[in-house]
Amino acid sequence: MTKDLRKALARVGVVLPSLCPDPVSYEHRYLPPLVELGRCTMDVARRLTHALDGAPPGPDEPVPHPQDTVAERLSIATAYVNARSRGERA
């Protein structure tokens, strides 16, 4: 997936050097695998904004569950990282 995203971004002049799969999320049983987009310059952020401005959502884009909040995901991820740091299998 990251290769396709990197190519699509390049087509609109956006390069995110740190774009890669997030290794921690691949180990997690409850969270879906995540993609690390990383940091970028203000110019890259501006080009990304212009590229996405007015773009319709993709046909395969999942509709989030109403209870699937960022806070809930952060809580689960924090519990996972804490358990792993204690040597437990989360």
KOLROVEX-146871 format. One record per residue (C-alpha): x, y, z; residue number from 1. Coordinates in pm, whole numbers, plus 50000, padded with zeros to 5 digits. Example, Ala and Ser with C-alpha at 12.3 -4.5 7.8 and 13.67 -1.06 7.14 Angstrom:
% residues 2
<site c1="51230" c2="49550" c3="50780" num="1"/>
<site c1="51367" c2="49894" c3="50714" num="2"/>
***
This chain:
% residues 90
<site c1="50000" c2="50000" c3="50000" num="1"/>
<site c1="50278" c2="50246" c3="50079" num="2"/>
<site c1="50430" c2="50199" c3="49734" num="3"/>
<site c1="50099" c2="50289" c3="49569" num="4"/>
<site c1="50054" c2="50590" c3="49798" num="5"/>
<site c1="50411" c2="50706" c3="49732" num="6"/>
<site c1="50350" c2="50684" c3="49353" num="7"/>
<site c1="50015" c2="50866" c3="49376" num="8"/>
<site c1="50167" c2="51145" c3="49584" num="9"/>
<site c1="50460" c2="51176" c3="49343" num="10"/>
<site c1="50214" c2="51224" c3="49055" num="11"/>
<site c1="50092" c2="51544" c3="49224" num="12"/>
<site c1="50441" c2="51657" c3="49324" num="13"/>
<site c1="50434" c2="51548" c3="49689" num="14"/>
<site c1="50720" c2="51349" c3="49842" num="15"/>
<site c1="50699" c2="51225" c3="50202" num="16"/>
<site c1="51045" c2="51079" c3="50278" num="17"/>
<site c1="50935" c2="50898" c3="50594" num="18"/>
<site c1="50633" c2="50728" c3="50437" num="19"/>
<site c1="50641" c2="50364" c3="50553" num="20"/>
<site c1="50436" c2="50092" c3="50725" num="21"/>
<site c1="50419" c2="50140" c3="51104" num="22"/>
<site c1="50594" c2="49834" c3="51253" num="23"/>
<site c1="50423" c2="49862" c3="51594" num="24"/>
<site c1="50075" c2="49842" c3="51445" num="25"/>
<site c1="50164" c2="49526" c3="51251" num="26"/>
<site c1="50232" c2="49353" c3="51582" num="27"/>
<site c1="49902" c2="49459" c3="51738" num="28"/>
<site c1="49609" c2="49219" c3="51746" num="29"/>
<site c1="49333" c2="49478" c3="51785" num="30"/>
<site c1="49441" c2="49776" c3="51577" num="31"/>
<site c1="49457" c2="49762" c3="51199" num="32"/>
<site c1="49801" c2="49814" c3="51042" num="33"/>
<site c1="49885" c2="50183" c3="51012" num="34"/>
<site c1="50092" c2="50381" c3="50764" num="35"/>
<site c1="50347" c2="50628" c3="50901" num="36"/>
<site c1="50320" c2="50948" c3="50697" num="37"/>
<site c1="50582" c2="51133" c3="50900" num="38"/>
<site c1="50676" c2="51495" c3="50896" num="39"/>
<site c1="50704" c2="51726" c3="50597" num="40"/>
<site c1="50790" c2="52083" c3="50511" num="41"/>
<site c1="50526" c2="52354" c3="50492" num="42"/>
<site c1="50566" c2="52357" c3="50114" num="43"/>
<site c1="50493" c2="51983" c3="50093" num="44"/>
<site c1="50193" c2="52025" c3="50324" num="45"/>
<site c1="50064" c2="52307" c3="50102" num="46"/>
<site c1="50104" c2="52092" c3="49787" num="47"/>
<site c1="49933" c2="51800" c3="49959" num="48"/>
<site c1="49645" c2="52026" c3="50063" num="49"/>
<site c1="49604" c2="52154" c3="49707" num="50"/>
<site c1="49618" c2="51799" c3="49569" num="51"/>
<site c1="49348" c2="51681" c3="49809" num="52"/>
<site c1="49130" c2="51992" c3="49797" num="53"/>
<site c1="48798" c2="51886" c3="49654" num="54"/>
<site c1="48903" c2="51526" c3="49602" num="55"/>
<site c1="48610" c2="51288" c3="49658" num="56"/>
<site c1="48655" c2="50995" c3="49898" num="57"/>
<site c1="48771" c2="50675" c3="49733" num="58"/>
<site c1="48518" c2="50395" c3="49666" num="59"/>
<site c1="48694" c2="50156" c3="49905" num="60"/>
<site c1="48732" c2="50409" c3="50185" num="61"/>
<site c1="48586" c2="50256" c3="50502" num="62"/>
<site c1="48317" c2="50439" c3="50692" num="63"/>
<site c1="48435" c2="50477" c3="51052" num="64"/>
<site c1="48218" c2="50335" c3="51327" num="65"/>
<site c1="48073" c2="50618" c3="51541" num="66"/>
<site c1="48248" c2="50481" c3="51851" num="67"/>
<site c1="48581" c2="50439" c3="51670" num="68"/>
<site c1="48740" c2="50758" c3="51800" num="69"/>
<site c1="49097" c2="50875" c3="51801" num="70"/>
<site c1="49094" c2="50879" c3="52182" num="71"/>
<site c1="48980" c2="50517" c3="52191" num="72"/>
<site c1="49253" c2="50410" c3="51948" num="73"/>
<site c1="49514" c2="50606" c3="52143" num="74"/>
<site c1="49403" c2="50440" c3="52465" num="75"/>
<site c1="49433" c2="50093" c3="52310" num="76"/>
<site c1="49771" c2="50173" c3="52155" num="77"/>
<site c1="49902" c2="50313" c3="52486" num="78"/>
<site c1="49791" c2="50001" c3="52674" num="79"/>
<site c1="49965" c2="49788" c3="52411" num="80"/>
<site c1="50292" c2="49981" c3="52431" num="81"/>
<site c1="50284" c2="49974" c3="52813" num="82"/>
<site c1="50224" c2="49599" c3="52817" num="83"/>
<site c1="50506" c2="49539" c3="52568" num="84"/>
<site c1="50745" c2="49753" c3="52774" num="85"/>
<site c1="50668" c2="49531" c3="53075" num="86"/>
<site c1="50745" c2="49224" c3="52862" num="87"/>
<site c1="50381" c2="49113" c3="52843" num="88"/>
<site c1="50203" c2="48992" c3="52532" num="89"/>
<site c1="49919" c2="49239" c3="52475" num="90"/>
***
